[in-house]
Amino acid sequence: MHEKERHRIIQSAVQEKPVVTVQELVELTDSSEATIRRDIAALHVQKRLRRVRGGAEAITPPQFIGLAGRPFSVNETINTSKKRAIAREAVELCGDGEPIIINGGTTTFQMVHFLSNRRMPIFTNSFPIAEHLLKHSKNTVMLSGGTIYREQNIILSPFDNDVTRNFYARRMFMGARGLGPLGLMEGDPLLIQAEQKLIDQADELVVLIDSSKFRQRSSLILCGLARIHTVITDDGVEDREAKMLESAGVELIVARSAKDKEESSLQA
């Protein structure tokens, strides 16, 4: 990752919570500890953040505490090629005319590139997804109502009488903070509340996650494995994770990159 991109991610991360540790930034940028410490030192000298023991903090902490989790702008830079391959497989499940729900997220956002030639009713709580589909497709797009969370670029409502209850979907596509034996996990109670309403409106729940999410955990469970119909992930998924899904009756789709698919077709 280029230095300028690392700096942007680091500055965004320190606006998310009081202190971000060096180790968290190492995982976020997939860089070495030495590199992150140099970045923090450079940004400290430039007065763009404050270096503290074991990490960094914002010069001016945010006044508004939003949803738990990383901002959309940070997440969209991570595992982009894997997310696009996963999204391609997700769109292949969709038939023209079928109503679908796409929950906000950086993996689900990648679906928009493969929906450009489709024609279907699409309900979403994501501004970036809705905007892209309106500009680059002929799909019918419906947005949920509620409060706008700028960092995550989503709209959420804690109320039951929003437009969510009036939309039926063949499938709902969503990402998650983590996935384990107890089910799908999220990091914020408001996300849980809003997403549970969306799940209730769909026949099938399709989860789009890169393989690292199998190793991540959260304190909040959105739903059990039994509610999930399909999981789409990358080829980093381990055998024990595949067996966990199989035992729960969850269909597993392993997405391959466009390059891998091309090589496979040439060999055939």
C-alpha positions as CSV (number, residue, x, y, z in Angstrom):
1,M,0.0,0.0,0.0
2,H,1.3,3.5,-0.9
3,E,2.4,5.8,1.9
4,K,-0.3,8.4,1.0
5,E,-3.0,5.8,1.2
6,R,-1.7,4.5,4.5
7,H,-1.7,8.0,5.9
8,R,-5.3,8.6,4.8
9,I,-6.4,5.3,6.5
10,I,-4.5,6.1,9.7
11,Q,-6.1,9.6,9.9
12,S,-9.5,8.2,9.3
13,A,-9.0,5.5,11.9
14,V,-8.0,7.9,14.7
15,Q,-11.2,9.8,14.1
16,E,-13.2,6.7,14.9
17,K,-12.3,6.2,18.5
18,P,-10.2,7.8,21.3
19,V,-7.0,5.8,20.6
20,V,-5.9,3.5,17.8
21,T,-3.2,1.0,18.6
22,V,-0.2,0.3,16.4
23,Q,-1.3,-3.3,16.0
24,E,-4.8,-2.3,14.9
25,L,-3.2,-0.1,12.2
26,V,-0.9,-2.9,11.1
27,E,-3.9,-5.1,10.5
28,L,-5.9,-2.3,8.9
29,T,-3.2,-1.5,6.3
30,D,-1.5,-4.9,6.1
31,S,1.9,-3.2,6.8
32,S,4.7,-3.9,9.2
33,E,4.9,-2.5,12.7
34,A,8.0,-0.5,11.9
35,T,6.2,1.1,8.9
36,I,3.2,2.1,11.0
37,R,5.4,3.6,13.7
38,R,7.2,5.7,11.0
39,D,3.9,6.8,9.6
40,I,2.6,7.8,13.0
41,A,5.8,9.8,13.7
42,A,5.5,11.6,10.4
43,L,1.9,12.5,10.9
44,H,2.6,13.6,14.5
45,V,5.3,16.0,13.2
46,Q,2.8,17.3,10.6
47,K,0.3,17.9,13.4
48,R,-2.2,15.7,11.7
49,L,-2.5,13.4,14.7
50,R,-1.0,13.0,18.2
51,R,1.4,10.1,18.9
52,V,0.7,8.3,22.2
53,R,2.3,5.3,23.8
54,G,1.4,2.2,21.7
55,G,-0.6,4.1,19.1
56,A,-2.1,7.4,18.0
57,E,-5.1,9.7,18.7
58,A,-6.8,12.5,16.9
59,I,-5.7,16.1,17.5
60,T,-9.4,17.1,17.7
61,P,-11.5,14.1,18.8
62,P,-14.9,13.8,17.0
63,Q,-17.8,15.4,18.8
64,F,-20.3,13.0,17.3
65,I,-20.0,9.3,18.1
66,G,-21.5,7.4,15.2
67,L,-21.9,3.7,14.7
68,A,-19.3,1.2,15.9
69,G,-16.9,0.0,13.2
70,R,-14.6,1.5,10.6
71,P,-15.8,4.2,8.2
72,F,-16.9,3.2,4.6
73,S,-13.9,5.2,3.2
74,V,-11.5,3.0,5.1
75,N,-13.2,-0.3,4.5
76,E,-13.5,0.1,0.7
77,T,-9.7,0.1,0.4
78,I,-9.3,-3.3,2.0
79,N,-9.4,-6.6,0.1
80,T,-11.0,-4.9,-2.9
81,S,-10.2,-7.6,-5.5
82,K,-11.7,-10.3,-3.2
83,K,-14.8,-8.2,-2.6
84,R,-15.4,-7.7,-6.3
85,A,-15.0,-11.4,-7.0
86,I,-17.5,-12.2,-4.2
87,A,-19.9,-9.6,-5.5
88,R,-19.8,-11.0,-9.0
89,E,-20.9,-14.4,-7.6
90,A,-23.7,-12.7,-5.7
91,V,-25.1,-11.0,-8.7
92,E,-25.0,-14.3,-10.6
93,L,-27.6,-15.6,-8.1
94,C,-30.0,-12.8,-9.2
95,G,-32.6,-13.1,-12.0
96,D,-34.0,-10.2,-13.9
97,G,-37.2,-8.9,-12.3
98,E,-36.5,-10.5,-8.9
99,P,-36.7,-8.0,-6.0
100,I,-33.6,-7.9,-3.8
101,I,-32.3,-6.1,-0.8
102,I,-28.7,-4.9,-0.6
103,N,-27.5,-3.9,2.8
104,G,-24.9,-1.1,3.0
105,G,-21.3,-2.2,3.0
106,T,-18.1,-2.1,1.0
107,T,-18.5,-5.7,-0.2
108,T,-22.1,-5.4,-1.2
109,F,-21.3,-2.1,-2.9
110,Q,-19.2,-4.0,-5.4
111,M,-22.4,-5.6,-6.6
112,V,-23.3,-2.4,-8.4
113,H,-20.7,-3.0,-11.1
114,F,-22.4,-6.2,-12.1
115,L,-26.0,-4.9,-11.9
116,S,-25.6,-2.3,-14.6
117,N,-27.3,-4.4,-17.2
118,R,-30.0,-5.9,-14.9
119,R,-33.6,-4.9,-14.5
120,M,-35.0,-5.5,-11.0
121,P,-36.4,-3.7,-8.0
122,I,-33.6,-3.0,-5.5
123,F,-34.1,-1.8,-1.9
124,T,-31.0,-0.5,-0.1
125,N,-30.0,1.6,2.9
126,S,-26.8,2.7,1.2
127,F,-26.3,6.1,-0.4
128,P,-23.3,4.9,-2.6
129,I,-25.2,1.9,-3.8
130,A,-28.3,3.9,-4.6
131,E,-26.4,6.7,-6.3
132,H,-24.4,4.3,-8.5
133,L,-27.4,2.3,-9.6
134,L,-29.3,5.4,-10.4
135,K,-26.5,6.8,-12.6
136,H,-25.4,3.6,-14.2
137,S,-28.4,1.2,-14.5
138,K,-32.1,1.0,-15.2
139,N,-32.9,-0.8,-12.0
140,T,-35.8,0.5,-9.8
141,V,-34.2,1.7,-6.6
142,M,-35.9,2.3,-3.3
143,L,-34.1,3.8,-0.3
144,S,-35.0,3.3,3.4
145,G,-35.8,6.2,5.7
146,G,-34.1,7.2,8.9
147,T,-31.0,8.9,10.2
148,I,-28.0,9.3,7.9
149,Y,-24.7,8.0,9.2
150,R,-22.1,9.8,7.1
151,E,-19.1,7.7,8.1
152,Q,-20.7,4.4,7.1
153,N,-22.8,6.0,4.2
154,I,-26.0,4.3,5.4
155,I,-29.5,5.2,6.5
156,L,-30.8,3.5,9.6
157,S,-34.1,3.9,11.5
158,P,-35.0,2.4,14.9
159,F,-38.7,2.8,14.2
160,D,-41.0,0.0,12.9
161,N,-43.2,2.3,10.8
162,D,-40.6,3.0,8.1
163,V,-40.7,1.9,4.4
164,T,-38.8,-1.3,5.1
165,R,-41.9,-3.3,6.1
166,N,-43.4,-2.6,2.7
167,F,-40.8,-4.2,0.5
168,Y,-40.6,-8.0,-0.2
169,A,-37.3,-9.5,-1.5
170,R,-36.4,-12.8,-3.0
171,R,-32.9,-12.4,-1.5
172,M,-31.1,-10.1,0.9
173,F,-27.4,-9.5,0.4
174,M,-25.3,-8.3,3.3
175,G,-21.8,-8.3,4.9
176,A,-21.0,-8.6,8.6
177,R,-18.4,-7.9,11.2
178,G,-17.8,-11.6,11.7
179,L,-19.2,-15.1,11.2
180,G,-18.8,-18.0,13.7
181,P,-20.6,-21.1,15.1
182,L,-23.1,-18.9,16.9
183,G,-24.0,-17.0,13.7
184,L,-23.6,-13.7,12.0
185,M,-22.1,-10.9,14.2
186,E,-22.3,-7.1,14.1
187,G,-20.7,-4.4,16.2
188,D,-23.5,-1.9,16.9
189,P,-27.0,-2.4,18.5
190,L,-28.6,0.0,16.0
191,L,-27.2,-1.9,13.1
192,I,-28.6,-5.1,14.6
193,Q,-32.0,-3.6,15.0
194,A,-32.2,-2.2,11.5
195,E,-30.7,-5.2,9.8
196,Q,-33.1,-7.6,11.6
197,K,-36.0,-5.8,10.0
198,L,-34.5,-6.1,6.6
199,I,-33.8,-9.8,7.0
200,D,-37.4,-10.4,7.9
201,Q,-38.4,-9.0,4.5
202,A,-36.4,-11.6,2.4
203,D,-36.9,-15.3,1.7
204,E,-33.2,-16.0,1.6
205,L,-30.2,-14.3,3.3
206,V,-27.0,-14.3,1.4
207,V,-23.9,-13.3,3.3
208,L,-20.9,-11.7,1.4
209,I,-17.7,-11.9,3.5
210,D,-14.0,-12.2,2.8
211,S,-12.4,-15.2,4.5
212,S,-10.8,-13.0,7.3
213,K,-14.3,-12.5,8.7
214,F,-14.4,-16.1,9.9
215,R,-11.7,-15.2,12.4
216,Q,-13.3,-12.0,13.6
217,R,-15.7,-11.8,16.6
218,S,-18.1,-9.3,18.1
219,S,-20.2,-9.2,21.2
220,L,-23.5,-8.9,19.3
221,I,-25.2,-11.7,17.3
222,L,-27.4,-10.6,14.4
223,C,-28.8,-14.0,13.6
224,G,-28.0,-17.7,13.9
225,L,-26.5,-19.8,11.1
226,A,-29.9,-21.4,10.5
227,R,-31.2,-18.2,9.1
228,I,-28.4,-17.9,6.5
229,H,-29.1,-19.6,3.1
230,T,-25.8,-18.9,1.4
231,V,-22.3,-17.6,2.3
232,I,-20.1,-16.3,-0.5
233,T,-16.4,-15.9,0.4
234,D,-12.9,-16.1,-1.2
235,D,-10.6,-19.1,-1.4
236,G,-8.9,-18.2,1.9
237,V,-11.8,-20.0,3.7
238,E,-10.4,-23.0,5.8
239,D,-11.8,-26.5,5.8
240,R,-13.1,-26.3,9.4
241,E,-15.1,-23.1,8.4
242,A,-16.5,-24.8,5.4
243,K,-17.5,-27.8,7.5
244,M,-19.1,-25.5,10.1
245,L,-21.4,-24.1,7.3
246,E,-22.1,-27.5,5.8
247,S,-23.2,-28.8,9.2
248,A,-25.6,-25.9,9.6
249,G,-27.1,-26.5,6.1
250,V,-25.6,-23.3,4.7
251,E,-24.6,-23.3,1.0
252,L,-21.0,-22.2,0.5
253,I,-19.8,-20.4,-2.7
254,V,-16.1,-19.8,-3.0
255,A,-15.5,-16.9,-5.4
256,R,-12.5,-16.9,-7.7
257,S,-10.9,-13.8,-9.2
258,A,-11.4,-12.9,-12.8
259,K,-7.8,-14.0,-13.5
260,D,-8.3,-17.4,-12.0
261,K,-11.5,-17.9,-14.0
262,E,-9.8,-17.0,-17.2
263,E,-6.9,-19.4,-16.5
264,S,-9.4,-22.2,-15.7
265,S,-11.3,-21.6,-19.0
266,L,-8.1,-21.7,-21.0
267,Q,-7.1,-25.0,-19.4
268,A,-10.5,-26.5,-20.2
